[in-house]
Amino acid sequence: MVGKSTVSADFVRQLAGYGLTTAEILYRRPDRHWLLQTYVWQDYDLFPNFPALRHFLAFWEKSIEGPLFSVTVAHSQLVKPAEFRSVGGEFRLN
């Protein structure tokens, strides 16, 4: 029997509907506002509302001096339902 301690917490989150989310965050440097810098954030999050990303961006705006310029999001649901197809026939070979 497999215990809970042997199952990855990330795998459990994937079974709960979370998918891998990557966000490319462009922000303005606090010392040189004309210069943009990139930050890449990646975590498991729920599509389409992205609560973890929204929480991170709220933290960013509250705690980090670099103002956000743009956020580009990519999301992939890694664990997907199996695809079922009906079988048109069956052949038996002896």
N, C-alpha and C positions, 0 to 999 in steps of 0.2 A: 504494500500500500504506500502511496506517495503522500508524504506529509506536507502541510502548508509551508513549512520552512524551506522546502526544496524548490518551490515554484517561485519564479522571478516576480517581483512586484510589478515590473513593467508589463510582463505577459498578462497578469491579472487585469491590469488597466486596459490592455488591448481587448481582452474578452469583454470588458465592460463597455466597449464602444470607443475608446480613445484611439487616436491615430497619431502618427509621428508628424509634428508640425514644425516647420522651419520658417523663421522670419528674418528677412534681411532688413535691418534698421539703418536708415541713413539719417545722420544727425549733424547739426552744425557744431563746430568746435566752439567752446565758450570763449576762448582767447582770440579766435579768428573766425568771425561769423560767415565769411565768404567761403570758407573751406569745409567741405563735407567729409565725414568719416563713416565707415561701415562697421556695424556690429551684427554678428549672426547669433540668433537665439534659437535653441532647439529643445523641444520637450514634447511629451505626450499631452494632447489636448483634444477637446471635443469640438467637432465640426457641427454647425456653422458659427456658433457663438464665441468660441475660443476663450473660455473663462481664464485659463492660466496665462495666456498671452495678454489679455486685457489687464489682469492683475499686475503682470510685469511692467506693462506700459504705464499704468497708473503709478507704480513705484518709481519708474524712470522720470516721469514728469514732476513728481514730488521731490525726489532726492538727488537727481543728477542735473548738473548745470547745462549740459548740451541739449538745446531744443531739438525736438524731432522734426525731420524734414519729410520723410516718407517711410512707410512700412510695407514690404511685399511679403505675402504669406504663401507658402506651399504646404499642402496637407496630403497625407497618404494614409488610408486605413489599411494597416498591414494584415490584420486578420479579417478576412472577408468570408461571407457565407459561401458554402460550397455550391458549385454549379451542378444542377441536375439536368439530365437529358433523358428523354424516353428512348428506349432501345427499339429499333424497328424489327429486329429479328434475332434469332439465336441459332448458332450452328454448333453441333457437337461432333467432335472427332474422336474416334476410339483409338 
